[in-house]
Amino acid sequence: MNKFSILALIVLLTLAVSCQKESESGSNPRVFQARGVVVQLKPDGMTAVIKHEAVSNYMAAMTMPFVVKQPQDLAGVAAGDEVNFRLLVTENESWIDHVTKTGKTFPALAKSPLQDSQTQSNRTFSITNIPDFALTNEFNQPVSLHGYKGKAVALTFFFTRCPLPEFCPRLSKNFEGASEKLTAMTNGPTNWQLLSVSFDPMDRPDVLRAYGNQYHYASNHWSFLTGNPEHIRELARGFGVSITNDGGSYSHDFATAVFDNNGQLRTLWRFGGDTTDLLVSELLKATGASK
């Protein structure tokens, strides 16, 4: 093999490795064609809540908020419009573009937009003030929220079928990352617990356990809970989480709450994104290990 051939082989191998790394990083989005009806346009001009049909090879029909990269992608679109659009998904984010109206409108949906829930304002309540609903964990064992007094507790709401990476999967990644960091601390606190509460009746204990395994969860510090759907909804409303059922799927808000080891609500945030470090910091304070 001459020098030119060797050089060409090196270049090809370099390109192959580069392409593989780019693919693994999730920089190349998967692209799906979708259709649905716009239920609401958010005031930010960058978000549309769409009641969409099943997206082939990706997710079932449901009502979800979708973001665009440019506000002009939603130009001329109104609540009630049926639209075709592209859904692009990477490992860490998703967005839509090529939003075009089909010419059909549904006035009933335009008149009844989804309502945003109000931000939780009362941050002084205790975990023992929460209704003591009968909950069940991923091992089909009974659980009481009141039983966690003495531990710092982080709690959030989700459902396992939620497909978009910035939503429920991001919340679970936050818990996964926080669990790993807290467990790895030398002489770190052990009086902490993560609770992921599902509002989807399809999330039976075996489903929750399989989902938890995807995030390498340790059951001694992280539990997945389910229960009576009406009780879960009431619990979620107490944290300002609006859940809208649409044909078996859901549109919902964010909420992550942290209670201290005395059972008092320490903090509540209502935004998504990577909050791993914030979660670790708040849990350390909540355990009493850090001020």
N, C-alpha and C positions, 0 to 999 in steps of 0.2 A: 504493500500500500504506500503510495507516494505522499509527500508532505501535503499536497493540495487535498487529497482524499481525506487525510487525517484531520486537517483543518475543517473541512466541510462536515465531517462526522461530529467534531466537537461543537460546531455551530448548531447542528441539528439537535444534538443532545441538550444543549443549553436552552434552545427554544422549547423543546419538549418539557423540560423541567419547569421553565417559566410558565408555560401554558397550564401545566398541572397545578402549580402553586396558585395561579390566578383562579383556576376553577375551584380549588379547595377553599380559597378565601371567600368564595361566594360573590366575587366581583362581577361575574357574568350572570345576569338575572335570567331566571326562567320566565317565559312569556306565555300568558294564557289569554284566550279570547273569552269575553264574557258579555252578558246582557242582563239588564235589570231596570228597575224603576227608581228614580231619585226620590227619596223620602224627605230629605232635608239637606239644605246647604248651610254649612256652619258659617258664623260671622267672619271667621278668619279668611274666607275666600279660597281656602286651600283644601277644604275637606267636604266631601259629599257622603252622606249616609245613603246607601243604595240597597234596596231589596232585590237581590240578584238571583238568577237561576243557578243551578248547579254548574260549577266550573269544571269542565271535563278534566279528569286525571289530577284534580287538586282538592276541591272541597265541595261540600253539599250546598244546596240553596240556603241562604240565610240573609239577614240584614246586618250590614257591617259599615263602619265608617272607612272611607278610602281617602288617601291624600294624593295630591298632585304635586309635581315639581314646579309648575308654573301656573299662576292664576288664570292665564288665558286658556288653559286646558278645560276650564269649566265655563268659559264665556258663552253666553246665550242659553245656558242650561238652567232649568227651573225645577222646583219640586213638582212631582207628578209626571215629569218627562220620562218616557222609556228611552234608554240609551244603550248603545253598544260601546264597549271600551276594552282596552288592553290592561291586564293586570301583570305587573312585573314584580318578581319576588327574588330577593337574594337571601343569604343566611341571616342578615341582620335588619333588613328593611323591606318594605313593599310600597308600591305607588301605582297609580293608574295614569294612562294617557290615551290619546286618540278617542276622546269621548265625543260620540256623535249621536244626535237624536234620530230616532227611527221614524218620527212623525206621529207616534201615539202618545197620548197623555191620559193620566188617571187623576181626575180632579179630587176624588175622595182622599187619596194619599196626600195631595197638595194641601188639603184643608186640615190635615191631622199630622203635623210634623212631630217627630220624636222630641220630647222635652228633656233638656239637660237637668240633671238633678242638682240640687243646691249644695254648695260646699258645707261640709259638716262644721258647725260653728261651736258646739259645746264640746270642749276638749277636756273636761274635768271629770268625766264619768269613769267608773271603775269596771273592771272585767266582771265583777260580781253583780253589777247593775244590769248586765246583759241577760235577757231571758234565758233560762237554763234549758234550752231545747235539747231533746235527745238526738245526739249526733252519732255518726258511725265512722270509724276510720277505715283505712285501706285493708285492714285485716278483719273487717266485719265485727270489730269490737266497739262497745258503747263508749262514748266520750262525752265529758261535760266540760265546757269552757271554764266553769267555776273551779275545776280541779287543777288548773294551772297556776293558781296563786302561789307565789314563792319562786316563780320563774319569770324571766323576761320573755314576752311573747310577741312575735310578729305575725300578723294575720293579713291575708289578702283573699280576694274572690276571683274565680276563674272557671273555665270549663275545658276539658281535655281536647274537644274537637276544634277549638279555636285555632285557625291555621296561620294567621298572619304573624310574622316574627316579632313585630313591635308590641303585640298585645299579650295574651296569656303566656305564650312561650317566653317572652321577655321577662314577665313576672317570675316565672319558674327559674329562668337563668339567674335572676337576681338572688333568689333563695338558694340556688345551687352554689353560686359564688360566695355568698355570705356564709353558708354552712362550711364550705371548704376552708375559708379564711379563719373562722372562729375555731374550728377543730384543729387547725394547724398551729395555733398559738401556743407557745411554751407557757405552761402554767396559766393558760387562759381559763375563763369561766366555763362552767358546765351547766349552769342554771338558766338555760335558754331553750326556747321551742319555736319552731316555725309551723304555721298552720295555713294550708292552702284549702280553702273551702269552695267546693264546686256547687253551682246552682243548677247543674244539668242532671235531671233524673236518670239519664243514660249512663252517668258516671257511677257505676256500681263499684263496690270495693275492689273487685278483681281488675277492673279497668283503671281505677286510681292507682293500684299497686304497680301495674305495668307501666303506667305513665310516670310514676315516681322513679322507677328503675331507669327510664330514659335519661333522667337527670341525676343519676348516681346518688339518690337520696339515702340518708342514714335514718332509719325509722326511730331511733332513740332521740333524735333532735328535730325531725321533720315529719309531720303527719298530713295526710290528705283526707279531708272530711266530706261527708255527704249527710243528707237527712231529708226530712219532710220538705218538699219544694216550697210550700208556703212559709214554713219556719225559716228556711234559708233566705227567702226574699225579705222577710221581716228583719232578719239579722242584717242583711246587706243594706236595707234602707236606713238602718240605724247608723251606718257608716257613710251615708250619702251616696250609695251606689244604686243607680237606676238600671234595672234589667228588663229588657223588652223581649218577650218571646215571639218569635215569628216562624211558625211552621216547624217548631222543634229546635230552632237555632236561636241565637241571641245577639243582641246589641247591648253593650254594657259599658259602664264607666270604670275608671280606675280608683282603687283605694288600698293603701297599705298602712296599717296601724301598728304601733309598737306600744305595748304595755310594760311597765316596769315590774320589778319583782314583788311589789306591794299591790299589784293589780290595777294601778292607776294608768290611765291613758297618757302616754308621754308625748307622742307625736302622731300625726296623721297626714299623709300626703296623698294628693289626688292627681298624680301625673305618672306617666310611664317612663320609658328609657332605662338606661343602665344606672340603677340606684344601689348597686352592690356595696360600694364603699359607704354611702350614707346609711344603709341598713346595718352594716357592721358597726359603725360609729354609734348609732342610736341603741343598738342592742347591748354594746359594751356599757354604755351609760345606764341602760335600763337594768342590767344585772348588778350594778353597783361597782363593777370593776374599773370604770373610768368616769370621771366627773366632767 
